Structures are given as structure tokens and as C-alpha cells.
Amino acid sequence: MLDATTIYVEKLRNGILIVKNVPCKKCSQCGEEFFSMTIMKEIEKLSKQAEKIISEVMIIDYNNAA
Ligand SMILES: [Zn+2]
């Protein structure tokens, strides 16, 4: 597993949330990406906040938001 960053995309009620530069672990063989528990919780928090204010597409940078 390698340290990497990825883009997280989630469809919310009123739009689509895109989070850039999310830290993840990446499988060096198949390229599959995994989030740690801490990151998952942080993303969940971000998407709850985003759901209140989102319209259409919202793009945030994990480094600035979390
Ligand atoms: Zn793999």
C-alpha cells in the first residue's frame, strides 16, 4: 500500500460534491484506493455540511476544508 491522494465524488440530494486531494492508501498492484477511518469520518462531516449549502456542483479542497 502506498500513500496517495485521490478525488472523492459523492452525489448528494441537491448536487454533486467533489473533494480534491483526499489522502488515501493505494494498492500498488491493482490501484484500488482505500480511506482510513479518520478520513472517512472527515468526509462524512464535509458532506453533511455541503448538503446544506450545495447547489449543482461543489468542489472543495480537502487540505482547506478538513
Ligand atoms: Zn490490490
N, CA, C, O and the ligand as a Tripos MOL2 file, in Angstrom:
@<TRIPOS>MOLECULE
protein
  265   263    67     0     0
PROTEIN
NO_CHARGES

@<TRIPOS>ATOM
      1 N           0.8220   -1.2040    0.0000 N.3       1 MET1
      2 CA          0.0000    0.0000    0.0000 C.3       1 MET1
      3 C           0.8590    1.2570    0.0000 C.2       1 MET1
      4 O           1.8260    1.3670    0.7530 O.2       1 MET1
      5 N           0.4950    2.1840   -0.8410 N.am      2 LEU2
      6 CA          1.2380    3.4360   -0.9330 C.3       2 LEU2
      7 C           0.3740    4.5940   -0.4490 C.2       2 LEU2
      8 O          -0.8510    4.5600   -0.5650 O.2       2 LEU2
      9 N           1.0290    5.6200    0.0970 N.am      3 ASP3
     10 CA          0.3080    6.8420    0.4330 C.3       3 ASP3
     11 C           0.0380    7.6090   -0.8490 C.2       3 ASP3
     12 O           0.9240    7.7860   -1.6840 O.2       3 ASP3
     13 N          -1.1990    8.0590   -0.9900 N.am      4 ALA4
     14 CA         -1.5580    8.7950   -2.2000 C.3       4 ALA4
     15 C          -2.6750    9.7780   -1.8740 C.2       4 ALA4
     16 O          -3.1560    9.8330   -0.7420 O.2       4 ALA4
     17 N          -3.0760   10.5400   -2.8600 N.am      5 THR5
     18 CA         -4.2740   11.3640   -2.7090 C.3       5 THR5
     19 C          -5.1970   11.0610   -3.8770 C.2       5 THR5
     20 O          -4.7610   10.6340   -4.9460 O.2       5 THR5
     21 N          -6.4750   11.2920   -3.6460 N.am      6 THR6
     22 CA         -7.4420   10.9960   -4.6850 C.3       6 THR6
     23 C          -8.5500   12.0360   -4.6890 C.2       6 THR6
     24 O          -8.5950   12.9180   -3.8320 O.2       6 THR6
     25 N          -9.4390   11.9230   -5.6600 N.am      7 ILE7
     26 CA        -10.6140   12.7920   -5.7040 C.3       7 ILE7
     27 C         -11.8160   11.9800   -5.2510 C.2       7 ILE7
     28 O         -12.0630   10.8780   -5.7420 O.2       7 ILE7
     29 N         -12.5530   12.5410   -4.3120 N.am      8 TYR8
     30 CA        -13.7390   11.8680   -3.8120 C.3       8 TYR8
     31 C         -14.9760   12.5510   -4.3820 C.2       8 TYR8
     32 O         -15.1040   13.7730   -4.3070 O.2       8 TYR8
     33 N         -15.8730   11.7750   -4.9420 N.am      9 VAL9
     34 CA        -17.0880   12.3250   -5.5430 C.3       9 VAL9
     35 C         -18.3070   11.6640   -4.8990 C.2       9 VAL9
     36 O         -18.3880   10.4400   -4.7950 O.2       9 VAL9
     37 N         -19.2490   12.5010   -4.4720 N.am     10 GLU10
     38 CA        -20.4670   11.9460   -3.8780 C.3      10 GLU10
     39 C         -21.6840   12.7140   -4.3790 C.2      10 GLU10
     40 O         -21.6850   13.9430   -4.4470 O.2      10 GLU10
     41 N         -22.7120   11.9590   -4.7250 N.am     11 LYS11
     42 CA        -23.9540   12.5770   -5.1710 C.3      11 LYS11
     43 C         -24.8130   12.8510   -3.9400 C.2      11 LYS11
     44 O         -25.2030   11.9260   -3.2280 O.2      11 LYS11
     45 N         -25.1020   14.1140   -3.6980 N.am     12 LEU12
     46 CA        -25.9510   14.4920   -2.5770 C.3      12 LEU12
     47 C         -27.3400   14.8330   -3.0980 C.2      12 LEU12
     48 O         -27.5900   14.8030   -4.3030 O.2      12 LEU12
     49 N         -28.2350   15.1550   -2.1780 N.am     13 ARG13
     50 CA        -29.6230   15.4360   -2.5480 C.3      13 ARG13
     51 C         -29.7280   16.5400   -3.6010 C.2      13 ARG13
     52 O         -30.4680   16.4040   -4.5760 O.2      13 ARG13
     53 N         -28.9840   17.6360   -3.4020 N.am     14 ASN14
     54 CA        -29.1350   18.8090   -4.2630 C.3      14 ASN14
     55 C         -27.9820   19.0360   -5.2280 C.2      14 ASN14
     56 O         -27.9460   20.0550   -5.9180 O.2      14 ASN14
     57 N         -27.0610   18.1230   -5.2850 N.am     15 GLY15
     58 CA        -25.9410   18.3260   -6.1890 C.3      15 GLY15
     59 C         -24.8390   17.3120   -5.9750 C.2      15 GLY15
     60 O         -25.0000   16.3040   -5.2870 O.2      15 GLY15
     61 N         -23.7240   17.6190   -6.5880 N.am     16 ILE16
     62 CA        -22.5980   16.6930   -6.5200 C.3      16 ILE16
     63 C         -21.4420   17.3530   -5.7790 C.2      16 ILE16
     64 O         -21.0510   18.4800   -6.0820 O.2      16 ILE16
     65 N         -20.9090   16.6360   -4.8110 N.am     17 LEU17
     66 CA        -19.7790   17.1370   -4.0320 C.3      17 LEU17
     67 C         -18.4930   16.4980   -4.5480 C.2      17 LEU17
     68 O         -18.3990   15.2800   -4.6940 O.2      17 LEU17
     69 N         -17.5190   17.3400   -4.8170 N.am     18 ILE18
     70 CA        -16.2150   16.8530   -5.2460 C.3      18 ILE18
     71 C         -15.1800   17.3400   -4.2450 C.2      18 ILE18
     72 O         -15.0520   18.5410   -4.0090 O.2      18 ILE18
     73 N         -14.4460   16.4110   -3.6600 N.am     19 VAL19
     74 CA        -13.3900   16.7820   -2.7230 C.3      19 VAL19
     75 C         -12.0450   16.3910   -3.3330 C.2      19 VAL19
     76 O         -11.7850   15.2200   -3.6080 O.2      19 VAL19
     77 N         -11.2010   17.3970   -3.5370 N.am     20 LYS20
     78 CA         -9.8840   17.1460   -4.1250 C.3      20 LYS20
     79 C          -8.8510   16.8780   -3.0400 C.2      20 LYS20
     80 O          -9.0250   17.2690   -1.8860 O.2      20 LYS20
     81 N          -7.7800   16.2070   -3.4270 N.am     21 ASN21
     82 CA         -6.6140   15.9830   -2.5530 C.3      21 ASN21
     83 C          -6.9380   15.2450   -1.2660 C.2      21 ASN21
     84 O          -6.4260   15.5900   -0.2010 O.2      21 ASN21
     85 N          -7.7870   14.2300   -1.3630 N.am     22 VAL22
     86 CA         -8.1100   13.4310   -0.1810 C.3      22 VAL22
     87 C          -7.0200   12.3760    0.0170 C.2      22 VAL22
     88 O          -6.7410   11.5940   -0.8920 O.2      22 VAL22
     89 N          -6.4050   12.3510    1.2020 N.am     23 PRO23
     90 CA         -5.3720   11.3450    1.4560 C.3      23 PRO23
     91 C          -5.9670    9.9370    1.4440 C.2      23 PRO23
     92 O          -7.0500    9.7160    1.9860 O.2      23 PRO23
     93 N          -5.2770    9.0090    0.8420 N.am     24 CYS24
     94 CA         -5.7440    7.6160    0.8230 C.3      24 CYS24
     95 C          -4.5470    6.6760    0.7470 C.2      24 CYS24
     96 O          -3.4020    7.0970    0.5830 O.2      24 CYS24
     97 N          -4.8510    5.4050    0.8690 N.am     25 LYS25
     98 CA         -3.8540    4.3590    0.6320 C.3      25 LYS25
     99 C          -4.1910    3.7380   -0.7140 C.2      25 LYS25
    100 O          -5.3540    3.4740   -1.0190 O.2      25 LYS25
    101 N          -3.1690    3.5110   -1.5050 N.am     26 LYS26
    102 CA         -3.4150    2.9620   -2.8300 C.3      26 LYS26
    103 C          -2.6680    1.6440   -2.9920 C.2      26 LYS26
    104 O          -1.4800    1.5480   -2.6830 O.2      26 LYS26
    105 N          -3.3710    0.6440   -3.4760 N.am     27 CYS27
    106 CA         -2.7540   -0.6600   -3.7160 C.3      27 CYS27
    107 C          -1.7760   -0.5400   -4.8820 C.2      27 CYS27
    108 O          -2.1360   -0.0820   -5.9670 O.2      27 CYS27
    109 N          -0.5340   -0.9600   -4.6430 N.am     28 SER28
    110 CA          0.4870   -0.8010   -5.6780 C.3      28 SER28
    111 C           0.2710   -1.7830   -6.8230 C.2      28 SER28
    112 O           0.8490   -1.6220   -7.8980 O.2      28 SER28
    113 N          -0.5610   -2.8040   -6.5970 N.am     29 GLN29
    114 CA         -0.7760   -3.7960   -7.6530 C.3      29 GLN29
    115 C          -1.9900   -3.4960   -8.5180 C.2      29 GLN29
    116 O          -1.8970   -3.4850   -9.7450 O.2      29 GLN29
    117 N          -3.1480   -3.2470   -7.8690 N.am     30 CYS30
    118 CA         -4.3490   -3.0560   -8.6890 C.3      30 CYS30
    119 C          -4.8100   -1.5980   -8.7300 C.2      30 CYS30
    120 O          -5.7200   -1.2490   -9.4810 O.2      30 CYS30
    121 N          -4.1780   -0.7550   -7.9220 N.am     31 GLY31
    122 CA         -4.5260    0.6590   -7.9640 C.3      31 GLY31
    123 C          -5.7670    1.0180   -7.1650 C.2      31 GLY31
    124 O          -6.1970    2.1710   -7.1690 O.2      31 GLY31
    125 N          -6.3440    0.0450   -6.4820 N.am     32 GLU32
    126 CA         -7.5320    0.3150   -5.6860 C.3      32 GLU32
    127 C          -7.1840    1.2590   -4.5320 C.2      32 GLU32
    128 O          -6.1130    1.1630   -3.9330 O.2      32 GLU32
    129 N          -8.1280    2.1870   -4.2310 N.am     33 GLU33
    130 CA         -7.8640    3.1850   -3.2110 C.3      33 GLU33
    131 C          -8.7110    2.9570   -1.9690 C.2      33 GLU33
    132 O          -9.8890    2.6120   -2.0610 O.2      33 GLU33
    133 N          -8.1070    3.1510   -0.8210 N.am     34 PHE34
    134 CA         -8.7990    2.9600    0.4430 C.3      34 PHE34
    135 C          -8.6640    4.2060    1.3130 C.2      34 PHE34
    136 O          -7.6210    4.8590    1.3220 O.2      34 PHE34
    137 N          -9.7290    4.5270    2.0430 N.am     35 PHE35
    138 CA         -9.6750    5.6270    3.0020 C.3      35 PHE35
    139 C          -9.5490    5.0620    4.4030 C.2      35 PHE35
    140 O         -10.1410    4.0320    4.7240 O.2      35 PHE35
    141 N          -8.7680    5.7470    5.2430 N.am     36 SER36
    142 CA         -8.7020    5.3590    6.6500 C.3      36 SER36
    143 C          -9.9920    5.7850    7.3390 C.2      36 SER36
    144 O         -10.7530    6.5940    6.8090 O.2      36 SER36
    145 N         -10.2260    5.2380    8.5150 N.am     37 MET37
    146 CA        -11.4140    5.5470    9.3050 C.3      37 MET37
    147 C         -11.5130    7.0510    9.5720 C.2      37 MET37
    148 O         -12.5890    7.6390    9.4710 O.2      37 MET37
    149 N         -10.3730    7.6650    9.9160 N.am     38 THR38
    150 CA        -10.3260    9.0950   10.2060 C.3      38 THR38
    151 C         -10.7730    9.9080    8.9930 C.2      38 THR38
    152 O         -11.5660   10.8420    9.1170 O.2      38 THR38
    153 N         -10.2630    9.5480    7.8360 N.am     39 ILE39
    154 CA        -10.6090   10.2590    6.6070 C.3      39 ILE39
    155 C         -12.0850   10.0670    6.2720 C.2      39 ILE39
    156 O         -12.7640   11.0110    5.8680 O.2      39 ILE39
    157 N         -12.5750    8.8460    6.4410 N.am     40 MET40
    158 CA        -13.9910    8.5520    6.1890 C.3      40 MET40
    159 C         -14.8970    9.4510    7.0280 C.2      40 MET40
    160 O         -15.8820   10.0060    6.5400 O.2      40 MET40
    161 N         -14.5350    9.5770    8.3060 N.am     41 LYS41
    162 CA        -15.3260   10.4060    9.2270 C.3      41 LYS41
    163 C         -15.2880   11.8630    8.7910 C.2      41 LYS41
    164 O         -16.3030   12.5590    8.8250 O.2      41 LYS41
    165 N         -14.1200   12.3150    8.3850 N.am     42 GLU42
    166 CA        -13.9450   13.7000    7.9570 C.3      42 GLU42
    167 C         -14.7690   13.9810    6.6960 C.2      42 GLU42
    168 O         -15.4050   15.0280    6.5830 O.2      42 GLU42
    169 N         -14.7510   13.0550    5.7730 N.am     43 ILE43
    170 CA        -15.5170   13.2020    4.5290 C.3      43 ILE43
    171 C         -17.0150   13.2320    4.8290 C.2      43 ILE43
    172 O         -17.7660   14.0090    4.2400 O.2      43 ILE43
    173 N         -17.4250   12.3830    5.7410 N.am     44 GLU44
    174 CA        -18.8320   12.3260    6.1440 C.3      44 GLU44
    175 C         -19.2750   13.6830    6.7020 C.2      44 GLU44
    176 O         -20.3630   14.1730    6.4010 O.2      44 GLU44
    177 N         -18.4020   14.2750    7.5220 N.am     45 LYS45
    178 CA        -18.6720   15.5850    8.1100 C.3      45 LYS45
    179 C         -18.7850   16.6520    7.0210 C.2      45 LYS45
    180 O         -19.6990   17.4780    7.0280 O.2      45 LYS45
    181 N         -17.8440   16.6140    6.0960 N.am     46 LEU46
    182 CA        -17.8400   17.5730    4.9910 C.3      46 LEU46
    183 C         -19.0970   17.4590    4.1430 C.2      46 LEU46
    184 O         -19.6750   18.4680    3.7380 O.2      46 LEU46
    185 N         -19.5150   16.2340    3.8760 N.am     47 SER47
    186 CA        -20.6710   16.0520    3.0000 C.3      47 SER47
    187 C         -21.9570   16.4830    3.7050 C.2      47 SER47
    188 O         -22.8950   16.9490    3.0580 O.2      47 SER47
    189 N         -22.0000   16.3260    5.0310 N.am     48 LYS48
    190 CA        -23.1650   16.8100    5.7910 C.3      48 LYS48
    191 C         -23.2520   18.3320    5.7370 C.2      48 LYS48
    192 O         -24.3310   18.9020    5.5750 O.2      48 LYS48
    193 N         -22.0900   18.9800    5.8750 N.am     49 GLN49
    194 CA        -22.0480   20.4480    5.7790 C.3      49 GLN49
    195 C         -22.4170   20.8910    4.3700 C.2      49 GLN49
    196 O         -23.1810   21.8390    4.1830 O.2      49 GLN49
    197 N         -21.8650   20.1930    3.3840 N.am     50 ALA50
    198 CA        -22.0850   20.5610    1.9830 C.3      50 ALA50
    199 C         -23.5570   20.4110    1.6090 C.2      50 ALA50
    200 O         -24.0910   21.2060    0.8360 O.2      50 ALA50
    201 N         -24.1970   19.4030    2.1520 N.am     51 GLU51
    202 CA        -25.5840   19.1110    1.7930 C.3      51 GLU51
    203 C         -26.5060   20.2980    2.0840 C.2      51 GLU51
    204 O         -27.5300   20.4730    1.4240 O.2      51 GLU51
    205 N         -26.1380   21.1060    3.0710 N.am     52 LYS52
    206 CA        -26.9740   22.2510    3.4500 C.3      52 LYS52
    207 C         -26.8280   23.4160    2.4730 C.2      52 LYS52
    208 O         -27.7570   24.2040    2.2960 O.2      52 LYS52
    209 N         -25.6760   23.5200    1.8510 N.am     53 ILE53
    210 CA        -25.4070   24.7180    1.0420 C.3      53 ILE53
    211 C         -25.1740   24.4240   -0.4410 C.2      53 ILE53
    212 O         -25.0240   25.3420   -1.2470 O.2      53 ILE53
    213 N         -25.1470   23.1690   -0.7830 N.am     54 ILE54
    214 CA        -24.7700   22.7960   -2.1410 C.3      54 ILE54
    215 C         -25.8660   23.1190   -3.1470 C.2      54 ILE54
    216 O         -27.0540   22.9960   -2.8480 O.2      54 ILE54
    217 N         -25.4590   23.5320   -4.3360 N.am     55 SER55
    218 CA        -26.3690   23.5640   -5.4700 C.3      55 SER55
    219 C         -25.5570   23.1820   -6.6870 C.2      55 SER55
    220 O         -24.4540   23.6920   -6.8830 O.2      55 SER55
    221 N         -26.0700   22.3200   -7.4820 N.am     56 GLU56
    222 CA        -25.3450   21.7830   -8.6380 C.3      56 GLU56
    223 C         -24.0620   21.0840   -8.1970 C.2      56 GLU56
    224 O         -24.1020   19.9920   -7.6290 O.2      56 GLU56
    225 N         -22.9210   21.7270   -8.4640 N.am     57 VAL57
    226 CA        -21.6500   21.0740   -8.1810 C.3      57 VAL57
    227 C         -20.8330   21.9140   -7.2040 C.2      57 VAL57
    228 O         -20.7170   23.1290   -7.3660 O.2      57 VAL57
    229 N         -20.2720   21.2650   -6.1960 N.am     58 MET58
    230 CA        -19.4370   21.9640   -5.2310 C.3      58 MET58
    231 C         -18.0800   21.2720   -5.2020 C.2      58 MET58
    232 O         -17.9880   20.0560   -5.0380 O.2      58 MET58
    233 N         -17.0400   22.0660   -5.3620 N.am     59 ILE59
    234 CA        -15.6920   21.4940   -5.3550 C.3      59 ILE59
    235 C         -14.9180   22.0760   -4.1760 C.2      59 ILE59
    236 O         -14.7720   23.2930   -4.0620 O.2      59 ILE59
    237 N         -14.4300   21.2140   -3.3110 N.am     60 ILE60
    238 CA        -13.6170   21.7160   -2.2080 C.3      60 ILE60
    239 C         -12.2840   20.9650   -2.1560 C.2      60 ILE60
    240 O         -12.1570   19.8450   -2.6500 O.2      60 ILE60
    241 N         -11.3210   21.6040   -1.5560 N.am     61 ASP61
    242 CA        -10.0080   21.0080   -1.4010 C.3      61 ASP61
    243 C          -9.9070   20.4610    0.0180 C.2      61 ASP61
    244 O         -10.1050   21.1940    0.9870 O.2      61 ASP61
    245 N          -9.6050   19.1930    0.1360 N.am     62 TYR62
    246 CA         -9.5500   18.5620    1.4630 C.3      62 TYR62
    247 C          -8.5960   19.3170    2.3900 C.2      62 TYR62
    248 O          -8.8720   19.4670    3.5800 O.2      62 TYR62
    249 N          -7.5000   19.7810    1.8560 N.am     63 ASN63
    250 CA         -6.4900   20.4800    2.6600 C.3      63 ASN63
    251 C          -7.0260   21.7610    3.2980 C.2      63 ASN63
    252 O          -6.5900   22.1560    4.3800 O.2      63 ASN63
    253 N          -7.9590   22.3950    2.6290 N.am     64 ASN64
    254 CA         -8.5170   23.6350    3.1670 C.3      64 ASN64
    255 C          -9.7530   23.3900    4.0130 C.2      64 ASN64
    256 O         -10.0880   24.2050    4.8720 O.2      64 ASN64
    257 N         -10.4300   22.2830    3.7810 N.am     65 ALA65
    258 CA        -11.7330   22.0680    4.3990 C.3      65 ALA65
    259 C         -11.6790   21.2120    5.6530 C.2      65 ALA65
    260 O         -12.4870   21.4110    6.5600 O.2      65 ALA65
    261 N         -10.7640   20.2800    5.7310 N.am     66 ALA66
    262 CA        -10.7810   19.3280    6.8470 C.3      66 ALA66
    263 C          -9.8680   19.7680    7.9730 C.2      66 ALA66
    264 O          -9.7640   19.0810    8.9880 O.2      66 ALA66
    265 ZN         -4.9270   -4.5160   -4.9150 Zn       67 ZN67
@<TRIPOS>BOND
     1     1     2 1
     2     2     3 1
     3     3     4 2
     4     3     5 am
     5     5     6 1
     6     6     7 1
     7     7     8 2
     8     7     9 am
     9     9    10 1
    10    10    11 1
    11    11    12 2
    12    11    13 am
    13    13    14 1
    14    14    15 1
    15    15    16 2
    16    15    17 am
    17    17    18 1
    18    18    19 1
    19    19    20 2
    20    19    21 am
    21    21    22 1
    22    22    23 1
    23    23    24 2
    24    23    25 am
    25    25    26 1
    26    26    27 1
    27    27    28 2
    28    27    29 am
    29    29    30 1
    30    30    31 1
    31    31    32 2
    32    31    33 am
    33    33    34 1
    34    34    35 1
    35    35    36 2
    36    35    37 am
    37    37    38 1
    38    38    39 1
    39    39    40 2
    40    39    41 am
    41    41    42 1
    42    42    43 1
    43    43    44 2
    44    43    45 am
    45    45    46 1
    46    46    47 1
    47    47    48 2
    48    47    49 am
    49    49    50 1
    50    50    51 1
    51    51    52 2
    52    51    53 am
    53    53    54 1
    54    54    55 1
    55    55    56 2
    56    55    57 am
    57    57    58 1
    58    58    59 1
    59    59    60 2
    60    59    61 am
    61    61    62 1
    62    62    63 1
    63    63    64 2
    64    63    65 am
    65    65    66 1
    66    66    67 1
    67    67    68 2
    68    67    69 am
    69    69    70 1
    70    70    71 1
    71    71    72 2
    72    71    73 am
    73    73    74 1
    74    74    75 1
    75    75    76 2
    76    75    77 am
    77    77    78 1
    78    78    79 1
    79    79    80 2
    80    79    81 am
    81    81    82 1
    82    82    83 1
    83    83    84 2
    84    83    85 am
    85    85    86 1
    86    86    87 1
    87    87    88 2
    88    87    89 am
    89    89    90 1
    90    90    91 1
    91    91    92 2
    92    91    93 am
    93    93    94 1
    94    94    95 1
    95    95    96 2
    96    95    97 am
    97    97    98 1
    98    98    99 1
    99    99   100 2
   100    99   101 am
   101   101   102 1
   102   102   103 1
   103   103   104 2
   104   103   105 am
   105   105   106 1
   106   106   107 1
   107   107   108 2
   108   107   109 am
   109   109   110 1
   110   110   111 1
   111   111   112 2
   112   111   113 am
   113   113   114 1
   114   114   115 1
   115   115   116 2
   116   115   117 am
   117   117   118 1
   118   118   119 1
   119   119   120 2
   120   119   121 am
   121   121   122 1
   122   122   123 1
   123   123   124 2
   124   123   125 am
   125   125   126 1
   126   126   127 1
   127   127   128 2
   128   127   129 am
   129   129   130 1
   130   130   131 1
   131   131   132 2
   132   131   133 am
   133   133   134 1
   134   134   135 1
   135   135   136 2
   136   135   137 am
   137   137   138 1
   138   138   139 1
   139   139   140 2
   140   139   141 am
   141   141   142 1
   142   142   143 1
   143   143   144 2
   144   143   145 am
   145   145   146 1
   146   146   147 1
   147   147   148 2
   148   147   149 am
   149   149   150 1
   150   150   151 1
   151   151   152 2
   152   151   153 am
   153   153   154 1
   154   154   155 1
   155   155   156 2
   156   155   157 am
   157   157   158 1
   158   158   159 1
   159   159   160 2
   160   159   161 am
   161   161   162 1
   162   162   163 1
   163   163   164 2
   164   163   165 am
   165   165   166 1
   166   166   167 1
   167   167   168 2
   168   167   169 am
   169   169   170 1
   170   170   171 1
   171   171   172 2
   172   171   173 am
   173   173   174 1
   174   174   175 1
   175   175   176 2
   176   175   177 am
   177   177   178 1
   178   178   179 1
   179   179   180 2
   180   179   181 am
   181   181   182 1
   182   182   183 1
   183   183   184 2
   184   183   185 am
   185   185   186 1
   186   186   187 1
   187   187   188 2
   188   187   189 am
   189   189   190 1
   190   190   191 1
   191   191   192 2
   192   191   193 am
   193   193   194 1
   194   194   195 1
   195   195   196 2
   196   195   197 am
   197   197   198 1
   198   198   199 1
   199   199   200 2
   200   199   201 am
   201   201   202 1
   202   202   203 1
   203   203   204 2
   204   203   205 am
   205   205   206 1
   206   206   207 1
   207   207   208 2
   208   207   209 am
   209   209   210 1
   210   210   211 1
   211   211   212 2
   212   211   213 am
   213   213   214 1
   214   214   215 1
   215   215   216 2
   216   215   217 am
   217   217   218 1
   218   218   219 1
   219   219   220 2
   220   219   221 am
   221   221   222 1
   222   222   223 1
   223   223   224 2
   224   223   225 am
   225   225   226 1
   226   226   227 1
   227   227   228 2
   228   227   229 am
   229   229   230 1
   230   230   231 1
   231   231   232 2
   232   231   233 am
   233   233   234 1
   234   234   235 1
   235   235   236 2
   236   235   237 am
   237   237   238 1
   238   238   239 1
   239   239   240 2
   240   239   241 am
   241   241   242 1
   242   242   243 1
   243   243   244 2
   244   243   245 am
   245   245   246 1
   246   246   247 1
   247   247   248 2
   248   247   249 am
   249   249   250 1
   250   250   251 1
   251   251   252 2
   252   251   253 am
   253   253   254 1
   254   254   255 1
   255   255   256 2
   256   255   257 am
   257   257   258 1
   258   258   259 1
   259   259   260 2
   260   259   261 am
   261   261   262 1
   262   262   263 1
   263   263   264 2
@<TRIPOS>SUBSTRUCTURE
     1 MET1         2 RESIDUE 1 A MET
     2 LEU2         6 RESIDUE 1 A LEU
     3 ASP3        10 RESIDUE 1 A ASP
     4 ALA4        14 RESIDUE 1 A ALA
     5 THR5        18 RESIDUE 1 A THR
     6 THR6        22 RESIDUE 1 A THR
     7 ILE7        26 RESIDUE 1 A ILE
     8 TYR8        30 RESIDUE 1 A TYR
     9 VAL9        34 RESIDUE 1 A VAL
    10 GLU10       38 RESIDUE 1 A GLU
    11 LYS11       42 RESIDUE 1 A LYS
    12 LEU12       46 RESIDUE 1 A LEU
    13 ARG13       50 RESIDUE 1 A ARG
    14 ASN14       54 RESIDUE 1 A ASN
    15 GLY15       58 RESIDUE 1 A GLY
    16 ILE16       62 RESIDUE 1 A ILE
    17 LEU17       66 RESIDUE 1 A LEU
    18 ILE18       70 RESIDUE 1 A ILE
    19 VAL19       74 RESIDUE 1 A VAL
    20 LYS20       78 RESIDUE 1 A LYS
    21 ASN21       82 RESIDUE 1 A ASN
    22 VAL22       86 RESIDUE 1 A VAL
    23 PRO23       90 RESIDUE 1 A PRO
    24 CYS24       94 RESIDUE 1 A CYS
    25 LYS25       98 RESIDUE 1 A LYS
    26 LYS26      102 RESIDUE 1 A LYS
    27 CYS27      106 RESIDUE 1 A CYS
    28 SER28      110 RESIDUE 1 A SER
    29 GLN29      114 RESIDUE 1 A GLN
    30 CYS30      118 RESIDUE 1 A CYS
    31 GLY31      122 RESIDUE 1 A GLY
    32 GLU32      126 RESIDUE 1 A GLU
    33 GLU33      130 RESIDUE 1 A GLU
    34 PHE34      134 RESIDUE 1 A PHE
    35 PHE35      138 RESIDUE 1 A PHE
    36 SER36      142 RESIDUE 1 A SER
    37 MET37      146 RESIDUE 1 A MET
    38 THR38      150 RESIDUE 1 A THR
    39 ILE39      154 RESIDUE 1 A ILE
    40 MET40      158 RESIDUE 1 A MET
    41 LYS41      162 RESIDUE 1 A LYS
    42 GLU42      166 RESIDUE 1 A GLU
    43 ILE43      170 RESIDUE 1 A ILE
    44 GLU44      174 RESIDUE 1 A GLU
    45 LYS45      178 RESIDUE 1 A LYS
    46 LEU46      182 RESIDUE 1 A LEU
    47 SER47      186 RESIDUE 1 A SER
    48 LYS48      190 RESIDUE 1 A LYS
    49 GLN49      194 RESIDUE 1 A GLN
    50 ALA50      198 RESIDUE 1 A ALA
    51 GLU51      202 RESIDUE 1 A GLU
    52 LYS52      206 RESIDUE 1 A LYS
    53 ILE53      210 RESIDUE 1 A ILE
    54 ILE54      214 RESIDUE 1 A ILE
    55 SER55      218 RESIDUE 1 A SER
    56 GLU56      222 RESIDUE 1 A GLU
    57 VAL57      226 RESIDUE 1 A VAL
    58 MET58      230 RESIDUE 1 A MET
    59 ILE59      234 RESIDUE 1 A ILE
    60 ILE60      238 RESIDUE 1 A ILE
    61 ASP61      242 RESIDUE 1 A ASP
    62 TYR62      246 RESIDUE 1 A TYR
    63 ASN63      250 RESIDUE 1 A ASN
    64 ASN64      254 RESIDUE 1 A ASN
    65 ALA65      258 RESIDUE 1 A ALA
    66 ALA66      262 RESIDUE 1 A ALA
    67 ZN67       265 GROUP 0 **** ****
